[in-house]
């Protein structure tokens, strides 16, 4: 709702996730097929490169690389500000509270306040810089 109120586009982190998942699946297939091709073990009449035993490795690498790329996409696109104003710091943040800083135009302040109040915000400060 915050993104809609501020007119922000949808996050592109989901593209990092799908790309990472496809890369993980491709790495799983490549790893298992190339390993079986380099060290073939003939077991009765079964083929050396068989997909069913490789599904576990492909699934695990899909999840692993997909989740790591999601984290990378989140860190890249989170736009964490290193130059955030010190006036917004509150000592309660280090004890038991957390704060959310929303940057918006003056025409969107009421919308943001309504959304935060509807979600149970304890206190809202406005820094009209």
DRENVO-633746 format. One record per residue (C-alpha): x, y, z. Coordinates in Angstrom, 2 decimals, padded with zeros to 5 digits. Layout:
[[X,Y,Z]]
...
END
This chain:
[[000.00,000.00,000.00]]
[[002.91,002.36,000.67]]
[[004.18,001.89,-002.89]]
[[000.73,002.63,-004.29]]
[[000.28,005.74,-002.14]]
[[003.68,007.08,-003.15]]
[[003.30,006.17,-006.80]]
[[006.33,003.84,-006.77]]
[[006.63,001.06,-009.36]]
[[006.65,-002.61,-008.34]]
[[009.96,-004.01,-007.12]]
[[012.17,-005.83,-009.60]]
[[013.55,-008.20,-006.96]]
[[011.31,-010.96,-008.33]]
[[013.35,-010.92,-011.56]]
[[016.52,-011.53,-009.54]]
[[014.75,-014.51,-007.95]]
[[013.59,-016.12,-011.20]]
[[016.96,-015.55,-012.88]]
[[018.78,-017.05,-009.90]]
[[016.41,-020.03,-009.81]]
[[016.91,-020.73,-013.53]]
[[020.66,-020.36,-013.12]]
[[020.57,-022.77,-010.16]]
[[018.59,-025.35,-012.13]]
[[020.99,-025.03,-015.06]]
[[023.98,-025.42,-012.73]]
[[022.34,-028.50,-011.19]]
[[021.80,-030.09,-014.59]]
[[025.30,-029.18,-015.76]]
[[026.98,-030.38,-012.58]]
[[025.26,-033.76,-012.52]]
[[025.41,-034.49,-016.25]]
[[029.08,-033.50,-016.61]]
[[030.04,-035.47,-013.50]]
[[028.25,-038.57,-014.76]]
[[029.83,-038.15,-018.17]]
[[033.36,-037.82,-016.78]]
[[033.04,-040.79,-014.38]]
[[030.51,-043.17,-015.94]]
[[029.29,-046.01,-013.73]]
[[027.28,-048.62,-015.59]]
[[024.58,-050.16,-013.41]]
[[022.78,-052.98,-015.21]]
[[021.02,-051.58,-018.30]]
[[020.40,-048.07,-016.92]]
[[021.72,-045.05,-018.82]]
[[024.69,-043.14,-017.40]]
[[022.88,-039.81,-017.68]]
[[019.44,-040.28,-016.18]]
[[017.30,-037.34,-014.99]]
[[015.37,-038.85,-012.02]]
[[018.39,-039.22,-009.70]]
[[019.55,-035.70,-010.59]]
[[016.28,-033.98,-009.61]]
[[017.32,-033.62,-005.97]]
[[020.54,-031.76,-006.84]]
[[018.73,-029.59,-009.39]]
[[016.03,-028.69,-006.84]]
[[018.53,-027.86,-004.10]]
[[020.63,-025.64,-006.37]]
[[017.48,-023.95,-007.67]]
[[016.44,-023.04,-004.12]]
[[019.97,-022.09,-002.99]]
[[020.93,-019.83,-005.88]]
[[017.38,-018.44,-006.17]]
[[017.36,-017.39,-002.52]]
[[020.88,-015.95,-002.64]]
[[020.03,-013.93,-005.75]]
[[016.85,-012.69,-004.01]]
[[018.99,-011.45,-001.14]]
[[021.39,-009.81,-003.60]]
[[018.50,-008.15,-005.45]]
[[017.04,-006.92,-002.17]]
[[020.35,-005.39,-001.11]]
[[020.91,-003.76,-004.50]]
[[017.38,-002.36,-004.82]]
[[016.67,-001.44,-001.20]]
[[018.16,002.04,-001.68]]
[[019.51,002.12,001.85]]
[[020.53,005.68,002.56]]
[[023.94,006.25,004.08]]
[[023.23,009.94,004.44]]
[[019.97,009.65,006.37]]
[[019.37,012.70,008.56]]
[[020.46,012.26,012.18]]
[[017.35,014.09,013.36]]
[[015.30,010.98,012.57]]
[[017.28,008.78,014.97]]
[[015.60,007.80,018.22]]
[[017.43,005.99,021.06]]
[[014.45,003.64,021.41]]
[[015.49,002.00,018.13]]
[[018.39,000.27,019.90]]
[[016.21,-001.05,022.73]]
[[012.86,-002.49,021.76]]
[[011.35,-000.41,018.95]]
[[011.96,000.01,015.27]]
[[011.38,002.93,012.96]]
[[010.28,003.33,009.39]]
[[011.39,006.36,007.41]]
[[009.18,007.21,004.46]]
[[010.23,009.86,001.98]]
[[007.33,011.37,000.08]]
[[006.02,014.63,-001.29]]
[[003.89,016.94,000.83]]
[[000.78,015.97,-001.08]]
[[001.19,012.30,-000.07]]
[[001.80,012.86,003.67]]
[[-001.83,012.30,004.66]]
[[-002.05,009.05,002.68]]
[[001.12,007.70,004.29]]
[[-000.08,008.71,007.77]]
[[-003.42,006.94,007.19]]
[[-001.68,003.76,006.07]]
[[000.74,003.76,009.01]]
[[-002.04,004.48,011.51]]
[[-004.20,001.72,010.07]]
[[-001.32,-000.71,010.65]]
[[-000.94,000.28,014.32]]
[[001.88,002.83,014.33]]
[[002.58,004.10,017.86]]
[[004.04,007.44,016.84]]
[[004.47,009.34,013.60]]
[[006.95,012.17,013.27]]
[[007.00,014.50,010.34]]
[[010.29,016.14,009.33]]
[[009.22,018.84,006.88]]
[[012.60,019.37,005.25]]
END
